[in-house]
Amino acid sequence: MSLVSDRDGPLVGAVNAQPRSLEISTDRLSPGQHRITFLATDSGGLTSSASITVSVADRLRYAAKFICGKAPQASAAPGIYFTAINVHNPSDGPISFEKRFTVGMPEQKTGPVTRFRPTVLDAGRALRVECPEILRTVGGDASFLEGFVVIESPETLNIVVAYSAGGQSGFVETLHVQPIAGIRLPVKLPDLVVEGGCDLSVRVRNVGTADAGASTTKLVIGRQVFNLPTPPINAGGTVTLPPVNAPHSGDFGYTVTADSEDQVLESSEANNVAVVNCIG
């Protein structure tokens, strides 16, 4: 027995002996639409399958501004700046999220970007990301850094940032609290469309924003049906399939359908069919 995602491949799970079954639990499916297929093969080698479609929303992305350290006069008002990014899990279960730091430099230059680091926050719990962690993780000998803490989470988090600054006295002179909203980027999916020529050749284009896997294109002319294997197509790419060998003369027409066997999950399923009319 196995479970396979057409986007992420085989899914790992546990096989139970009595009664024999397969159990899989995962929160690692990539964003987008998945066709999850269950395959079972008996002792005689006979195989059966069943599929469902699952939509996985893109991860929420939060970008919280940080200002840390003793500011040089050219960058900000003289003083020492502090940032505390408070993250709260409002759900009833644990949330696994990732965070990284990206630094902005003067004169429109980009600074270092750290790798994403995983964190688990239990239900109702909160944590805080502060300047010492940011400075230590980014590294170097900079005494002042500005940039963003980027947090990616599959579920909603409450994120509030507290900014404070101390002047000549060393005591806090300013304090500002800012909630941070998360955004979801659009899910990228392929979108296949077809064009046919009067030489019975077919062009399949992927007008979507993601690569399309292998599929089948169906051409119907009269009572003849041709199922044409179609290779993977990159986003924005086109493939031309060899002409089919079907007798025709005079005026004729035919219908061609992209992804006729629903092998590719697309952003639109309404533009897969083209009707071609040719004048002999």
N, C-alpha and C positions, 0 to 999 in steps of 0.2 A: 504494500500500500504506500502511496505517496501523495503529497499535496504540492502543487507547483504553481507559482505565480508567473504570468507571462512577462512581467516586468523585472522581478527579482529572482526568478529561478526557483529551485527546490526550497521548501520550507522544512526546517528541522523540528521534529517532534518526538513523542514517546509512543511506543507500540505496547498496548496492553494485551496480555495473553488470554484472559478469560473474562468476558468474551473478547475475542480479538478485535481490536479497534486502534485507531490512530488519533492521538490528541496533540494539537499544536496550539500554543499561545505565544503571540508575538506583538510587540509594539514597534517593530523595525521595518514595516512595509514602507517603501518610498512613496512620496506624495504622487497622486494621480489615480487613474482607474486601473484596477487589476482584474484580470480574469483568473480566478483561482480554480484549478482543475484537480479533482480527486481521481486517482487512478488505482484500480485494484486488479491484480492478476491472480487467478486461482492456480491450484496445483496442476491443472491440465494445460496451463498456458493461455487460457482465455482471459481477455482483458475487457473491463468495462470502465466507463468514466462518467463524471458529472461535473458541471461547471457552474459557478456563480460569479457575479460581478460585484466588486467591492470598490467603493470610492474612498480614498484616503486624502483628507485635506492637507494642504501644505502646512508646514510648521509655521507657527507664529514667530515673527522676528521683532525683537525689541532693540532699540539703539538708545542707550542712556549716556549722555554727555558726562565726561569726568574732567576735573581740573585739579591737579595735584602738585604740591610743592611750593617752593619760594619763587615767585614770579620775577623775571627780569623786567626792568622798567619798560622795555620796548614791547613786551607782550601783554602786560596788564598792570593795573595799579600795584605799586609795591606792597607786598604782604605775603602771607602764607595761606594757601588755598587747600581746602579739604573737600572730599566728596565721599558720601556714604550712600551706596545703592542698596536699598532694602528690597528683598524678593520674598514674596509670601505665596504659599500654595493654598488657594481657597477651596480646593476640591476635597472629596472624601477619601481619596487614595493618593499614593505617591506619584510624583511627576518626575520623569527623567528629562533633564534639559542640558544644554551645552552653552558655554560662554567663551568668548575670546575678547582680546583687547586690540584695538586698532588705533594708532597714534597719528595725529595730524601735526605737520611741521610748518614753520613760518614760510612765507613767500610761495604759497601754493604747492609745497612739496609734500609728498606722502611719507609717512614714517613706517615703522615696523608693524607687522600684524602677527599676533600669536596664533597658535593652532587652537582649535576648539577643544575644551576640556569638559568631560561629562560630570554632572552633578545630579544627585537624587535628593529631592525634598519631600519629606513625608507629609501626610495630610495635615493641614492646619499649621504647619511649621513655617518659620521664616529664617532667612539668613541675611548677612550683610557683606557687601563687597566694598572694600575701602582702599585708600591710596597705598598703604604699605604693600598689599597684595599686588596691586597694579604695577607699582614700581619694581617690585621683586620679579614679577613674571616677565615684564617687558625687558628688564635688564639694562645694561649700560650704566653710565654715570650721570645721567641727566638728573638735575635737581628740580626740574619743572616739566610736567607733561600735560598735554591736552589731547583728548580723543574721545573714543566711544567704547563702552562695554556693550558688545553685541551678544544678545541672549536669544537662542532658538529653542522653542518648546512646542511639543505637539498639542499642549493644552494651555488654557488661559492662566496667566500668572498676574498677581498684583505687584507692580514694580513702582516704587516711589524713591526719588533721589533727594537727598538733603545736601545742600551746598552751604559751606560756611567759610569765612575768611577772617584771619587775624591781622591786625595792623601793628604799629610800632609797640603798642602796649603788650602784645602777646595774647590778649584776650579776644574772644569772638566779637567782631564788629558788624558782620552781616550774616544773615541766615535766610536761605530760600529753599522751599520744598516744592518739588515738581513731580507729578505723576507721569508715567511713561506708557503710551498706548502701543500695542503690538499691531503689526500689519501682516496680512497673508498675501504672498505673491501668487499670481495666477498659476494654476496647474498647467504644465506644458504637455500637449498631446499632439500626435500626428493627425493629419486630415488628408485622405486620399481622394483624388478626382481623376477622371479618365477622359481621354480624347481618342477618337478613332479615325483612321484614314480609309479612303476608298480602296486602298490596296489590302485591306483587312489587317493592317498593323495597328497596334494599340500602344498609346503612351499613357503611363500612370505617373501622376505628379503628387508629391507630398507638399501640400500648401500649409501644413501645420507647423507647430513650433518645436516638435520633438521628432526623433527618428522613428520610422515605422519598421516593424519586423517583416519577415517574409509573409506573403499572403497569396491568395488565389484570385485571379481576374477571370470572369466568365463572359464569353462572347456567344451570343445566340443569333444565328442567321437562319431563317426559315425553321426547319425542324432540327437543325444541327446545333449541338451545344459543345462548346470548347472550354475546358477549364485550364487556364494558362497559369503555370507556376510563376509567381512574381517575386523577385529578390527583395531584400531589405532596401529601403529608400531613405536617405538622409533628409532631414528637414530642409525644404526648399529644393530638393533634388527631383530628377525625372528619370524614368527608365522607359525604354522602347522595347516592346516585346516583338518577337519575330511574327511575320504575317501568318495567319492560319491558312490552311489549304482547303478552301471551300469553293466549289464551283458557283459562279454567279455570272449573270449577263444582263445587259440592259439596265433599267432602273432597278435598284435594290436598296434595302435598308437592313440594319441590324442593331442589336442592343448590346452594350457592354457594361459590365458592373465591376467596380473595384471592390476588393475584399468581400467577395461574394459568400465566403464561408465564415464571416465575422471573426477572423483571426486577429484583427488589429482593433484595439480600442481607440476610437477617434473623437476629436472634439465635435465633429458633426457627422451624422450618418445619413444626412438628407441630400448629399451631393455626390453619391457614389455611382449613379447611373447616368449614362449618356446614350442618346439615340442618334444614330448616324444614318443619313439618307444620301444616297449617291445617284447621280444621273449618268446613265450609260452613254 
